[in-house]
Structures are given as C-alpha cells and as structure tokens.
Amino acid sequence: MTARTLEQAIALNHDALDAMLKGDCSGYVALLSDRDDVTWGNPFGPFARGREKVEATLASAAARMGGGAAADADHIATYLADNLAVVVEVEHGERPGNADAASPVALRVTSVYRLEGEAWTLVHRHADPITTPR
C-alpha cells in the first residue's frame, strides 16, 4: 500500500466522484479499504457491506452514469482520531439530464477514512441528494 495522507485521500475521493460521474468507478475501488468491514450507501439501493458487494454496487452505479463531471465540495466538518477520520461535505457536479443537457447534482456525503499501515483508505461512504429541507 502506498503512503497517503488524509488530505491526499480526500482529494482522491473528489477525483473519484468526477470519474464516477463519467461512468468510471475505478477511483473509488482503488481508494477502498481491503478489509471486509467496508460499507457503501448511495441513492440507487440499500447499503452494501464487504469489499465484493461494495465493488458490485459501485459498478452498478457507474453503469448509470456517464458524461458528467464533479465541480467542487463544500466542507461541513471533519472529525479526526488517531486512525479514523469522518468528513462531512456537500459535493457538487453535473450529470447528463434529458436530451443530454447537463443537470446539476448536489450530494450530501459522509466519508469515513481509516489509517491502514501508512495510507488512509476509504472505509465508508454515504451519499444522497438531500441537500435542502423537505
């Protein structure tokens, strides 16, 4: 595993969203923890637990995407312990809408990173489109 700071892991997470909106989940797969307690939640289905199920969930989500791009992220909070970090953000981007016109997307995101060896890995991510009161 390559040495990776928390800041680098967060930047890779943002890059992975950009790739995912283009239909490529490999950035997330590379950032994931190899441990079986990894979890993933997205708007397309229930939570996935375990590396194999998370990768399948990512592939399914990537197949629904394509032609989009991430723009930026609004940092809300970071909680840091010795080997665990929780980052709360609102991520912004675009994805194809009707007639291939770009539609803005905003995701409420909680990411949990764990220090494994010398690298911070993504152990949990939950994203949903709820960013305004209902």
C-alpha positions as CSV (number, residue, x, y, z in Angstrom):
1,M,0.0,0.0,0.0
2,T,1.3,3.4,-0.9
3,A,1.8,6.1,1.8
4,R,-1.1,8.5,1.6
5,T,-2.0,11.4,3.8
6,L,-5.6,12.1,4.8
7,E,-5.6,15.2,2.6
8,Q,-4.5,13.1,-0.3
9,A,-7.2,10.5,0.3
10,I,-9.8,13.3,0.4
11,A,-8.6,14.7,-2.9
12,L,-8.6,11.2,-4.4
13,N,-12.2,10.8,-3.2
14,H,-13.1,14.0,-5.0
15,D,-11.3,12.8,-8.1
16,A,-13.2,9.5,-7.9
17,L,-16.5,11.3,-7.9
18,D,-15.5,13.1,-11.1
19,A,-14.6,9.8,-12.7
20,M,-17.8,8.2,-11.4
21,L,-20.0,10.9,-13.0
22,K,-18.2,10.0,-16.2
23,G,-19.1,6.3,-15.7
24,D,-15.8,5.0,-14.2
25,C,-15.7,3.6,-10.6
26,S,-12.1,2.6,-10.6
27,G,-11.0,5.6,-8.5
28,Y,-13.3,4.6,-5.6
29,V,-12.2,1.0,-5.9
30,A,-8.6,2.0,-5.6
31,L,-9.3,4.1,-2.5
32,L,-11.3,1.5,-0.7
33,S,-10.1,-0.4,2.3
34,D,-9.3,-4.1,1.6
35,R,-10.9,-5.1,4.8
36,D,-14.3,-6.8,4.9
37,D,-16.0,-4.1,7.0
38,V,-16.0,-1.6,4.2
39,T,-19.6,-0.2,3.6
40,W,-21.2,1.9,0.9
41,G,-24.5,3.7,0.6
42,N,-25.8,5.5,-2.5
43,P,-29.2,6.7,-3.8
44,F,-29.6,3.6,-6.1
45,G,-30.1,1.0,-3.4
46,P,-29.5,-0.3,0.1
47,F,-26.2,-0.2,1.9
48,A,-23.5,-2.7,0.7
49,R,-21.1,-4.3,3.2
50,G,-17.9,-6.2,2.2
51,R,-15.4,-5.4,-0.5
52,E,-17.1,-7.7,-3.1
53,K,-20.6,-6.2,-2.6
54,V,-19.3,-2.7,-2.5
55,E,-17.4,-3.1,-5.8
56,A,-20.6,-4.6,-7.4
57,T,-22.6,-1.6,-6.1
58,L,-20.0,0.8,-7.5
59,A,-20.1,-0.9,-10.9
60,S,-23.9,-0.8,-11.0
61,A,-23.9,2.9,-10.1
62,A,-21.1,3.7,-12.7
63,A,-23.2,2.0,-15.4
64,R,-26.0,4.6,-14.7
65,M,-23.6,7.5,-15.1
66,G,-21.5,9.0,-17.9
67,G,-21.0,12.4,-19.4
68,G,-20.9,14.2,-16.1
69,A,-18.3,16.0,-14.0
70,A,-17.6,17.0,-10.4
71,A,-17.2,20.6,-9.7
72,D,-16.3,21.2,-6.0
73,A,-17.2,20.2,-2.5
74,D,-18.4,22.3,0.4
75,H,-16.6,21.2,3.6
76,I,-19.0,20.9,6.5
77,A,-17.0,19.2,9.2
78,T,-14.0,16.8,9.9
79,Y,-13.7,14.6,13.0
80,L,-10.3,13.1,13.5
81,A,-9.0,10.4,15.8
82,D,-5.7,8.6,15.7
83,N,-6.6,6.2,12.9
84,L,-10.1,7.2,11.9
85,A,-11.5,10.4,10.2
86,V,-15.0,11.3,9.3
87,V,-15.5,14.0,6.7
88,V,-18.9,15.6,6.0
89,E,-19.3,17.5,2.7
90,V,-21.8,18.6,0.1
91,E,-20.4,17.6,-3.3
92,H,-21.4,19.4,-6.5
93,G,-21.3,18.4,-10.1
94,E,-23.2,17.8,-13.3
95,R,-24.6,14.7,-14.9
96,P,-26.5,14.3,-18.2
97,G,-30.2,15.1,-18.0
98,N,-33.0,14.9,-20.5
99,A,-31.9,15.4,-24.1
100,D,-28.2,15.2,-23.0
101,A,-28.4,18.6,-21.3
102,A,-26.3,18.8,-18.1
103,S,-28.2,18.7,-14.9
104,P,-26.7,20.0,-11.6
105,V,-26.3,17.4,-8.9
106,A,-25.6,18.1,-5.2
107,L,-24.9,15.2,-2.8
108,R,-24.9,15.2,1.0
109,V,-21.9,13.0,1.7
110,T,-20.3,11.4,4.8
111,S,-17.0,9.7,4.2
112,V,-15.1,7.6,6.8
113,Y,-11.4,7.1,6.3
114,R,-9.1,4.7,8.3
115,L,-5.4,4.7,8.6
116,E,-4.2,1.3,7.4
117,G,-0.4,1.0,7.6
118,E,0.9,4.2,6.1
119,A,-2.2,5.0,4.0
120,W,-5.6,6.5,4.6
121,T,-8.3,4.4,3.0
122,L,-12.0,4.9,2.4
123,V,-13.9,2.5,4.7
124,H,-17.4,4.0,4.4
125,R,-19.2,6.5,2.1
126,H,-22.8,7.5,2.2
127,A,-24.1,9.9,-0.4
128,D,-27.6,11.1,-1.1
129,P,-29.2,14.0,-3.0
130,I,-30.9,15.5,0.0
131,T,-29.4,19.0,0.4
132,T,-32.4,21.2,1.2
133,P,-35.2,20.9,3.8
134,R,-38.2,18.8,2.9
